[in-house]
């Protein structure tokens, strides 16, 4: 007997994973395959071949099937969801074939274009935004620009290979170009301004060549539950599934993670700790102005999302754990037992630069306050973790100043492997924290959830995204409420931390 369920696909920076869930979204099995960056590139340059993603998808599906066969599960896929690393630049010709390697979210070659577009359009255009990358390509790779008929993201490219359609979920689309919150489509006024700038650039790099407008290149915007296409013959062959299976609009990893956190209401914040750290806050209105620390995109239903993203996540903390022997099972209980002021220790976690906080130089992580009594593994590791938490708090201060609500933090990522650390986050932000069952599963589960919503909208069961999410919680969540005494202690530590961060520019000169 076949087992009905949903297929979730997630194309990350280092590899691709697929999961198959039952109709209750319980993960039955997963498959994985890795891929690498192109070798030999300059520092801050990160590219991959889209063909490697396709090969990884086929291999991951084979891995999934082997596991399901061992379990004697014959999957009946009702719908497919796709998530992928946001802000990439995939350029294809009219047939859908790439005109060159894809540049990824972490590629730093277009910082100048980001500043230029932010000033020209009057809205935040971070250097990783896809449109920013496209302007750089027009100027620096005119041969590729001249052959480009479609511009999309990794998730959008995989979706097109499976369906033949150039569509994209609104969250991922907002990482390509700003979305108009009234029309829930690309901002037409800003598109005209962009085209004027792009045409000026092309006049120098592509004399005599008329570039298509950006709107002609971008994928069509779709909200959760809307038509993202269905498996065509090529897609069916790639996945080993029948033609016609519905595909949800492909989303970025952050909107998919937001969906996986079951977040839909203003005031809820999805906070994920890993190599990088992200806090995504559902807004009740559009953000006013431009903040260096805050980027903007959309939830899968189109609600505005304010994102604080840190390059420096738990890497520095993991480094300190390694310095004390690398045994997390031994050290994390000491971290939990350490005082909230870490015995007076303060740390900076900047293994890399941190543009949102004005930190332009990495390699400046440090711990201050060391003495005979304070220099314990628990204090040192906790101080480094608190530094990352405090950096998120620094980035969130502009949201606080504009009066955005923050009623609940949904915590996910590697940090929840030690769930008691949720109390530290609750105390640092003075906000209740919830860890959902399966909070470490990542974006592939969010993609499967998007597939289920697409299946239910196809069947006429619901079009209510918030109501749908409310009905998906499985298991018993773990919850933490702020402790007034700990909140007061951490507020005092935070004030000291802010003074230390303000001294960082002096460390940059010492590190040279």
TISEVEX-934909 format. One record per residue (C-alpha): x, y, z. Coordinates in steps of 0.02 Angstrom, whole numbers, always signed. Example, Ala and Ser with C-alpha at 12.3 -4.5 7.8 and 13.67 -1.06 7.14 Angstrom:
% residues 2
{X = +615, Y = -225, Z = +390}
{X = +684, Y = -53, Z = +357}
***
This chain:
% residues 512
{X = +0, Y = +0, Z = +0}
{X = +63, Y = +173, Z = -44}
{X = +94, Y = +302, Z = +92}
{X = +26, Y = +474, Z = +46}
{X = +129, Y = +624, Z = +97}
{X = +233, Y = +773, Z = +46}
{X = +406, Y = +797, Z = -28}
{X = +513, Y = +941, Z = +37}
{X = +669, Y = +994, Z = -59}
{X = +799, Y = +1112, Z = +14}
{X = +949, Y = +1174, Z = -87}
{X = +1073, Y = +1244, Z = +39}
{X = +1245, Y = +1320, Z = +21}
{X = +1339, Y = +1157, Z = +47}
{X = +1215, Y = +1026, Z = -9}
{X = +1038, Y = +976, Z = -50}
{X = +917, Y = +877, Z = +58}
{X = +748, Y = +800, Z = +26}
{X = +622, Y = +736, Z = +152}
{X = +463, Y = +636, Z = +137}
{X = +328, Y = +662, Z = +267}
{X = +161, Y = +582, Z = +297}
{X = +3, Y = +687, Z = +285}
{X = +28, Y = +744, Z = +466}
{X = +200, Y = +812, Z = +415}
{X = +294, Y = +684, Z = +518}
{X = +461, Y = +655, Z = +431}
{X = +476, Y = +474, Z = +377}
{X = +646, Y = +482, Z = +292}
{X = +771, Y = +601, Z = +214}
{X = +902, Y = +599, Z = +78}
{X = +1055, Y = +708, Z = +56}
{X = +1193, Y = +750, Z = -65}
{X = +1331, Y = +880, Z = -51}
{X = +1411, Y = +995, Z = -178}
{X = +1553, Y = +1120, Z = -174}
{X = +1595, Y = +1297, Z = -224}
{X = +1690, Y = +1320, Z = -386}
{X = +1876, Y = +1314, Z = -347}
{X = +2005, Y = +1446, Z = -386}
{X = +1899, Y = +1601, Z = -356}
{X = +1961, Y = +1760, Z = -273}
{X = +1919, Y = +1792, Z = -88}
{X = +1737, Y = +1841, Z = -59}
{X = +1687, Y = +1759, Z = -224}
{X = +1568, Y = +1611, Z = -210}
{X = +1495, Y = +1522, Z = -361}
{X = +1416, Y = +1353, Z = -398}
{X = +1359, Y = +1264, Z = -555}
{X = +1169, Y = +1244, Z = -564}
{X = +1200, Y = +1075, Z = -645}
{X = +1275, Y = +1019, Z = -479}
{X = +1110, Y = +1058, Z = -391}
{X = +1016, Y = +952, Z = -518}
{X = +1138, Y = +808, Z = -497}
{X = +1123, Y = +823, Z = -308}
{X = +933, Y = +819, Z = -320}
{X = +939, Y = +655, Z = -416}
{X = +1065, Y = +581, Z = -293}
{X = +967, Y = +640, Z = -140}
{X = +807, Y = +564, Z = -210}
{X = +900, Y = +399, Z = -234}
{X = +961, Y = +409, Z = -53}
{X = +783, Y = +444, Z = +7}
{X = +715, Y = +297, Z = -92}
{X = +843, Y = +177, Z = -21}
{X = +791, Y = +224, Z = +155}
{X = +606, Y = +214, Z = +117}
{X = +629, Y = +45, Z = +34}
{X = +718, Y = -19, Z = +190}
{X = +568, Y = +42, Z = +289}
{X = +448, Y = -39, Z = +163}
{X = +369, Y = +130, Z = +128}
{X = +307, Y = +164, Z = -49}
{X = +282, Y = +351, Z = -61}
{X = +132, Y = +432, Z = -145}
{X = +183, Y = +615, Z = -163}
{X = +31, Y = +728, Z = -154}
{X = +129, Y = +891, Z = -179}
{X = +307, Y = +957, Z = -181}
{X = +384, Y = +1105, Z = -90}
{X = +552, Y = +1186, Z = -131}
{X = +664, Y = +1300, Z = -29}
{X = +836, Y = +1365, Z = -68}
{X = +972, Y = +1487, Z = -19}
{X = +905, Y = +1662, Z = -50}
{X = +983, Y = +1805, Z = -148}
{X = +1076, Y = +1698, Z = -275}
{X = +1092, Y = +1751, Z = -456}
{X = +1050, Y = +1617, Z = -585}
{X = +1055, Y = +1682, Z = -764}
{X = +984, Y = +1578, Z = -906}
{X = +953, Y = +1597, Z = -1091}
{X = +782, Y = +1582, Z = -1171}
{X = +790, Y = +1391, Z = -1164}
{X = +822, Y = +1391, Z = -976}
{X = +1005, Y = +1342, Z = -989}
{X = +1125, Y = +1438, Z = -876}
{X = +1237, Y = +1564, Z = -963}
{X = +1369, Y = +1543, Z = -827}
{X = +1394, Y = +1489, Z = -646}
{X = +1272, Y = +1550, Z = -514}
{X = +1333, Y = +1678, Z = -389}
{X = +1276, Y = +1643, Z = -212}
{X = +1208, Y = +1746, Z = -67}
{X = +1381, Y = +1756, Z = +12}
{X = +1470, Y = +1824, Z = -143}
{X = +1533, Y = +1997, Z = -97}
{X = +1582, Y = +2073, Z = -264}
{X = +1439, Y = +2197, Z = -277}
{X = +1447, Y = +2299, Z = -117}
{X = +1465, Y = +2462, Z = -214}
{X = +1309, Y = +2423, Z = -316}
{X = +1213, Y = +2389, Z = -155}
{X = +1254, Y = +2562, Z = -88}
{X = +1215, Y = +2639, Z = -257}
{X = +1044, Y = +2557, Z = -273}
{X = +998, Y = +2595, Z = -93}
{X = +1032, Y = +2779, Z = -125}
{X = +949, Y = +2781, Z = -296}
{X = +790, Y = +2685, Z = -249}
{X = +773, Y = +2753, Z = -73}
{X = +748, Y = +2580, Z = +1}
{X = +868, Y = +2454, Z = +77}
{X = +955, Y = +2353, Z = -58}
{X = +1086, Y = +2246, Z = +29}
{X = +1234, Y = +2186, Z = -72}
{X = +1164, Y = +2009, Z = -76}
{X = +999, Y = +2061, Z = -159}
{X = +986, Y = +1978, Z = -330}
{X = +949, Y = +2141, Z = -423}
{X = +1109, Y = +2213, Z = -350}
{X = +1204, Y = +2064, Z = -420}
{X = +1122, Y = +2090, Z = -590}
{X = +1180, Y = +2270, Z = -599}
{X = +1357, Y = +2210, Z = -561}
{X = +1343, Y = +2078, Z = -698}
{X = +1289, Y = +2208, Z = -826}
{X = +1446, Y = +2307, Z = -787}
{X = +1570, Y = +2166, Z = -763}
{X = +1507, Y = +2018, Z = -865}
{X = +1422, Y = +2099, Z = -1014}
{X = +1436, Y = +1941, Z = -1119}
{X = +1327, Y = +1847, Z = -993}
{X = +1207, Y = +1994, Z = -975}
{X = +1181, Y = +2002, Z = -1163}
{X = +1129, Y = +1818, Z = -1168}
{X = +1014, Y = +1824, Z = -1016}
{X = +827, Y = +1796, Z = -1041}
{X = +783, Y = +1742, Z = -863}
{X = +847, Y = +1791, Z = -692}
{X = +803, Y = +1684, Z = -541}
{X = +865, Y = +1608, Z = -378}
{X = +925, Y = +1430, Z = -340}
{X = +751, Y = +1379, Z = -281}
{X = +671, Y = +1461, Z = -433}
{X = +790, Y = +1372, Z = -550}
{X = +753, Y = +1202, Z = -474}
{X = +567, Y = +1238, Z = -485}
{X = +585, Y = +1283, Z = -669}
{X = +679, Y = +1121, Z = -704}
{X = +536, Y = +1025, Z = -625}
{X = +388, Y = +1121, Z = -697}
{X = +446, Y = +1223, Z = -845}
{X = +370, Y = +1379, Z = -763}
{X = +461, Y = +1538, Z = -710}
{X = +374, Y = +1573, Z = -545}
{X = +437, Y = +1608, Z = -369}
{X = +366, Y = +1623, Z = -194}
{X = +345, Y = +1801, Z = -134}
{X = +472, Y = +1782, Z = +6}
{X = +612, Y = +1728, Z = -111}
{X = +554, Y = +1857, Z = -239}
{X = +573, Y = +1995, Z = -109}
{X = +756, Y = +1944, Z = -95}
{X = +773, Y = +1978, Z = -281}
{X = +689, Y = +2149, Z = -288}
{X = +582, Y = +2253, Z = -169}
{X = +398, Y = +2205, Z = -156}
{X = +255, Y = +2331, Z = -155}
{X = +154, Y = +2290, Z = +2}
{X = -5, Y = +2355, Z = -83}
{X = +2, Y = +2249, Z = -241}
{X = +109, Y = +2107, Z = -169}
{X = +212, Y = +2111, Z = -329}
{X = +376, Y = +2192, Z = -379}
{X = +372, Y = +2379, Z = -348}
{X = +338, Y = +2453, Z = -520}
{X = +402, Y = +2627, Z = -480}
{X = +567, Y = +2558, Z = -416}
{X = +580, Y = +2444, Z = -569}
{X = +575, Y = +2597, Z = -682}
{X = +713, Y = +2679, Z = -580}
{X = +816, Y = +2520, Z = -587}
{X = +796, Y = +2504, Z = -776}
{X = +856, Y = +2682, Z = -801}
{X = +1013, Y = +2643, Z = -700}
{X = +1039, Y = +2476, Z = -788}
{X = +1021, Y = +2554, Z = -960}
{X = +1153, Y = +2683, Z = -917}
{X = +1269, Y = +2543, Z = -861}
{X = +1234, Y = +2444, Z = -1019}
{X = +1273, Y = +2595, Z = -1128}
{X = +1453, Y = +2579, Z = -1071}
{X = +1473, Y = +2390, Z = -1058}
{X = +1355, Y = +2338, Z = -1200}
{X = +1353, Y = +2479, Z = -1327}
{X = +1218, Y = +2454, Z = -1457}
{X = +1132, Y = +2315, Z = -1357}
{X = +958, Y = +2343, Z = -1286}
{X = +935, Y = +2250, Z = -1123}
{X = +761, Y = +2187, Z = -1077}
{X = +679, Y = +2271, Z = -929}
{X = +709, Y = +2189, Z = -761}
{X = +523, Y = +2145, Z = -750}
{X = +542, Y = +2040, Z = -909}
{X = +683, Y = +1941, Z = -828}
{X = +609, Y = +1912, Z = -656}
{X = +499, Y = +1761, Z = -612}
{X = +313, Y = +1787, Z = -581}
{X = +271, Y = +1814, Z = -396}
{X = +161, Y = +1686, Z = -308}
{X = +97, Y = +1678, Z = -128}
{X = +84, Y = +1520, Z = -24}
{X = -53, Y = +1406, Z = -89}
{X = -53, Y = +1481, Z = -264}
{X = -3, Y = +1388, Z = -422}
{X = +182, Y = +1350, Z = -431}
{X = +160, Y = +1232, Z = -577}
{X = +160, Y = +1043, Z = -583}
{X = +288, Y = +910, Z = -629}
{X = +318, Y = +905, Z = -816}
{X = +403, Y = +761, Z = -908}
{X = +579, Y = +820, Z = -865}
{X = +534, Y = +850, Z = -683}
{X = +451, Y = +680, Z = -670}
{X = +607, Y = +598, Z = -739}
{X = +722, Y = +693, Z = -620}
{X = +622, Y = +643, Z = -466}
{X = +559, Y = +474, Z = -524}
{X = +379, Y = +529, Z = -494}
{X = +223, Y = +540, Z = -603}
{X = +190, Y = +695, Z = -707}
{X = +61, Y = +816, Z = -641}
{X = +108, Y = +819, Z = -456}
{X = +71, Y = +997, Z = -392}
{X = +221, Y = +1104, Z = -343}
{X = +208, Y = +1243, Z = -215}
{X = +286, Y = +1411, Z = -259}
{X = +473, Y = +1392, Z = -227}
{X = +528, Y = +1490, Z = -74}
{X = +688, Y = +1553, Z = +1}
{X = +764, Y = +1467, Z = +151}
{X = +713, Y = +1607, Z = +269}
{X = +528, Y = +1612, Z = +221}
{X = +525, Y = +1421, Z = +225}
{X = +604, Y = +1421, Z = +398}
{X = +476, Y = +1550, Z = +451}
{X = +338, Y = +1436, Z = +390}
{X = +419, Y = +1290, Z = +480}
{X = +413, Y = +1392, Z = +640}
{X = +223, Y = +1407, Z = +614}
{X = +237, Y = +1596, Z = +623}
{X = +106, Y = +1709, Z = +544}
{X = +54, Y = +1843, Z = +669}
{X = +136, Y = +2014, Z = +695}
{X = +245, Y = +2011, Z = +850}
{X = +308, Y = +1834, Z = +823}
{X = +494, Y = +1816, Z = +791}
{X = +582, Y = +1667, Z = +714}
{X = +759, Y = +1656, Z = +783}
{X = +880, Y = +1528, Z = +714}
{X = +1056, Y = +1498, Z = +781}
{X = +1188, Y = +1411, Z = +676}
{X = +1344, Y = +1460, Z = +579}
{X = +1247, Y = +1619, Z = +542}
{X = +1107, Y = +1687, Z = +652}
{X = +944, Y = +1760, Z = +591}
{X = +796, Y = +1843, Z = +677}
{X = +643, Y = +1865, Z = +567}
{X = +504, Y = +1973, Z = +639}
{X = +329, Y = +1977, Z = +566}
{X = +280, Y = +2160, Z = +548}
{X = +110, Y = +2241, Z = +565}
{X = +161, Y = +2376, Z = +441}
{X = +300, Y = +2426, Z = +323}
{X = +467, Y = +2474, Z = +401}
{X = +504, Y = +2660, Z = +391}
{X = +672, Y = +2720, Z = +329}
{X = +835, Y = +2626, Z = +302}
{X = +932, Y = +2535, Z = +437}
{X = +1104, Y = +2461, Z = +412}
{X = +1058, Y = +2316, Z = +526}
{X = +887, Y = +2270, Z = +457}
{X = +839, Y = +2193, Z = +290}
{X = +665, Y = +2165, Z = +223}
{X = +573, Y = +2026, Z = +134}
{X = +403, Y = +1941, Z = +145}
{X = +325, Y = +1793, Z = +231}
{X = +252, Y = +1661, Z = +113}
{X = +82, Y = +1747, Z = +124}
{X = +156, Y = +1918, Z = +84}
{X = +163, Y = +1995, Z = +259}
{X = +314, Y = +2109, Z = +284}
{X = +463, Y = +2031, Z = +372}
{X = +605, Y = +2126, Z = +454}
{X = +764, Y = +2024, Z = +459}
{X = +917, Y = +2044, Z = +567}
{X = +1052, Y = +1930, Z = +496}
{X = +1223, Y = +1900, Z = +574}
{X = +1368, Y = +1819, Z = +483}
{X = +1445, Y = +1780, Z = +652}
{X = +1336, Y = +1649, Z = +731}
{X = +1395, Y = +1508, Z = +841}
{X = +1564, Y = +1488, Z = +753}
{X = +1661, Y = +1583, Z = +887}
{X = +1570, Y = +1490, Z = +1026}
{X = +1613, Y = +1325, Z = +942}
{X = +1794, Y = +1381, Z = +930}
{X = +1801, Y = +1413, Z = +1117}
{X = +1721, Y = +1243, Z = +1151}
{X = +1859, Y = +1169, Z = +1043}
{X = +1992, Y = +1258, Z = +1145}
{X = +1924, Y = +1171, Z = +1301}
{X = +1927, Y = +999, Z = +1221}
{X = +1779, Y = +1006, Z = +1103}
{X = +1662, Y = +896, Z = +1205}
{X = +1493, Y = +984, Z = +1199}
{X = +1414, Y = +852, Z = +1312}
{X = +1538, Y = +899, Z = +1449}
{X = +1546, Y = +1087, Z = +1424}
{X = +1363, Y = +1134, Z = +1393}
{X = +1309, Y = +1086, Z = +1571}
{X = +1446, Y = +1204, Z = +1633}
{X = +1376, Y = +1341, Z = +1520}
{X = +1203, Y = +1316, Z = +1592}
{X = +1273, Y = +1325, Z = +1769}
{X = +1378, Y = +1481, Z = +1737}
{X = +1317, Y = +1647, Z = +1809}
{X = +1226, Y = +1762, Z = +1689}
{X = +1366, Y = +1890, Z = +1704}
{X = +1491, Y = +1754, Z = +1655}
{X = +1600, Y = +1798, Z = +1804}
{X = +1633, Y = +1968, Z = +1726}
{X = +1690, Y = +1902, Z = +1557}
{X = +1640, Y = +1991, Z = +1397}
{X = +1671, Y = +1925, Z = +1222}
{X = +1667, Y = +1983, Z = +1042}
{X = +1622, Y = +1847, Z = +915}
{X = +1686, Y = +1929, Z = +755}
{X = +1773, Y = +1788, Z = +663}
{X = +1707, Y = +1873, Z = +505}
{X = +1650, Y = +2049, Z = +465}
{X = +1476, Y = +2103, Z = +519}
{X = +1411, Y = +2238, Z = +399}
{X = +1247, Y = +2266, Z = +491}
{X = +1342, Y = +2320, Z = +646}
{X = +1475, Y = +2419, Z = +553}
{X = +1611, Y = +2289, Z = +586}
{X = +1717, Y = +2284, Z = +428}
{X = +1857, Y = +2171, Z = +490}
{X = +1847, Y = +1990, Z = +544}
{X = +1978, Y = +1896, Z = +644}
{X = +1942, Y = +2007, Z = +794}
{X = +1852, Y = +1886, Z = +910}
{X = +1912, Y = +1901, Z = +1089}
{X = +1872, Y = +1877, Z = +1273}
{X = +1908, Y = +2011, Z = +1403}
{X = +1901, Y = +2003, Z = +1592}
{X = +2002, Y = +1843, Z = +1612}
{X = +2068, Y = +1808, Z = +1786}
{X = +2099, Y = +1657, Z = +1897}
{X = +1917, Y = +1639, Z = +1950}
{X = +1826, Y = +1691, Z = +1791}
{X = +1925, Y = +1588, Z = +1665}
{X = +1815, Y = +1434, Z = +1665}
{X = +1747, Y = +1341, Z = +1514}
{X = +1568, Y = +1381, Z = +1564}
{X = +1599, Y = +1568, Z = +1580}
{X = +1702, Y = +1583, Z = +1420}
{X = +1580, Y = +1486, Z = +1311}
{X = +1429, Y = +1574, Z = +1385}
{X = +1510, Y = +1745, Z = +1358}
{X = +1539, Y = +1705, Z = +1175}
{X = +1359, Y = +1644, Z = +1153}
{X = +1293, Y = +1799, Z = +1240}
{X = +1395, Y = +1907, Z = +1121}
{X = +1299, Y = +1833, Z = +974}
{X = +1133, Y = +1854, Z = +1065}
{X = +1177, Y = +2034, Z = +1106}
{X = +1222, Y = +2068, Z = +923}
{X = +1046, Y = +2012, Z = +876}
{X = +978, Y = +2128, Z = +1009}
{X = +1082, Y = +2273, Z = +940}
{X = +1012, Y = +2240, Z = +768}
{X = +835, Y = +2233, Z = +836}
{X = +841, Y = +2400, Z = +927}
{X = +778, Y = +2499, Z = +777}
{X = +623, Y = +2387, Z = +773}
{X = +598, Y = +2425, Z = +957}
{X = +616, Y = +2612, Z = +925}
{X = +484, Y = +2605, Z = +788}
{X = +364, Y = +2515, Z = +905}
{X = +356, Y = +2347, Z = +818}
{X = +279, Y = +2216, Z = +932}
{X = +381, Y = +2070, Z = +997}
{X = +269, Y = +1949, Z = +1089}
{X = +354, Y = +1780, Z = +1064}
{X = +518, Y = +1709, Z = +1000}
{X = +514, Y = +1541, Z = +911}
{X = +688, Y = +1467, Z = +928}
{X = +762, Y = +1344, Z = +804}
{X = +927, Y = +1284, Z = +733}
{X = +1075, Y = +1198, Z = +814}
{X = +1056, Y = +1292, Z = +978}
{X = +898, Y = +1197, Z = +1022}
{X = +1000, Y = +1038, Z = +1040}
{X = +1028, Y = +1112, Z = +1213}
{X = +849, Y = +1173, Z = +1239}
{X = +884, Y = +1248, Z = +1411}
{X = +978, Y = +1387, Z = +1321}
{X = +806, Y = +1451, Z = +1272}
{X = +798, Y = +1526, Z = +1446}
{X = +952, Y = +1631, Z = +1410}
{X = +872, Y = +1700, Z = +1251}
{X = +708, Y = +1736, Z = +1344}
{X = +801, Y = +1831, Z = +1480}
{X = +913, Y = +1928, Z = +1358}
{X = +763, Y = +1988, Z = +1256}
{X = +638, Y = +1993, Z = +1401}
{X = +521, Y = +1896, Z = +1287}
{X = +443, Y = +1722, Z = +1303}
{X = +532, Y = +1588, Z = +1201}
{X = +454, Y = +1433, Z = +1122}
{X = +545, Y = +1283, Z = +1049}
{X = +433, Y = +1178, Z = +939}
{X = +449, Y = +990, Z = +928}
{X = +570, Y = +956, Z = +785}
{X = +639, Y = +1133, Z = +792}
{X = +808, Y = +1075, Z = +727}
{X = +739, Y = +999, Z = +566}
{X = +768, Y = +1153, Z = +460}
{X = +696, Y = +1223, Z = +301}
{X = +657, Y = +1059, Z = +212}
{X = +514, Y = +1033, Z = +334}
{X = +453, Y = +1209, Z = +297}
{X = +455, Y = +1164, Z = +113}
{X = +351, Y = +1008, Z = +149}
{X = +229, Y = +1115, Z = +248}
{X = +212, Y = +1232, Z = +97}
{X = +178, Y = +1078, Z = -9}
{X = +38, Y = +1025, Z = +108}
{X = -41, Y = +1198, Z = +100}
{X = -34, Y = +1193, Z = -90}
{X = -115, Y = +1021, Z = -87}
{X = -255, Y = +1084, Z = +26}
{X = -287, Y = +1239, Z = -80}
{X = -294, Y = +1128, Z = -235}
{X = -424, Y = +1022, Z = -146}
{X = -525, Y = +1172, Z = -91}
{X = -497, Y = +1134, Z = +94}
{X = -423, Y = +1303, Z = +143}
{X = -344, Y = +1464, Z = +83}
{X = -315, Y = +1532, Z = +259}
{X = -127, Y = +1530, Z = +287}
{X = -130, Y = +1583, Z = +470}
{X = -269, Y = +1461, Z = +511}
{X = -177, Y = +1322, Z = +420}
{X = -17, Y = +1353, Z = +519}
{X = -112, Y = +1355, Z = +683}
{X = -171, Y = +1178, Z = +648}
{X = +0, Y = +1104, Z = +609}
{X = +85, Y = +1104, Z = +779}
{X = +137, Y = +929, Z = +829}
{X = +201, Y = +871, Z = +996}
{X = +220, Y = +977, Z = +1152}
{X = +321, Y = +1138, Z = +1134}
{X = +452, Y = +1187, Z = +1263}
{X = +423, Y = +1361, Z = +1332}
{X = +527, Y = +1482, Z = +1434}
{X = +470, Y = +1642, Z = +1519}
{X = +590, Y = +1783, Z = +1566}
{X = +654, Y = +1788, Z = +1744}
{X = +650, Y = +1968, Z = +1811}
{X = +813, Y = +1946, Z = +1907}
{X = +904, Y = +1873, Z = +1756}
{X = +832, Y = +2009, Z = +1642}
{X = +905, Y = +2143, Z = +1756}
{X = +1076, Y = +2058, Z = +1761}
{X = +1083, Y = +2035, Z = +1573}
{X = +1028, Y = +2215, Z = +1542}
{X = +1180, Y = +2272, Z = +1640}
{X = +1294, Y = +2154, Z = +1544}
{X = +1218, Y = +2215, Z = +1380}
{X = +1261, Y = +2396, Z = +1423}
{X = +1442, Y = +2344, Z = +1453}
{X = +1441, Y = +2246, Z = +1289}
{X = +1384, Y = +2398, Z = +1190}
{X = +1534, Y = +2496, Z = +1256}
{X = +1649, Y = +2355, Z = +1202}
{X = +1575, Y = +2350, Z = +1025}
{X = +1603, Y = +2538, Z = +1008}
{X = +1789, Y = +2505, Z = +1035}
{X = +1796, Y = +2380, Z = +893}
{X = +1865, Y = +2501, Z = +763}
{X = +2022, Y = +2515, Z = +869}
{X = +2043, Y = +2326, Z = +862}
{X = +2038, Y = +2334, Z = +672}
{X = +2193, Y = +2445, Z = +669}
{X = +2283, Y = +2327, Z = +789}
{X = +2238, Y = +2175, Z = +680}
{X = +2316, Y = +2251, Z = +523}
***
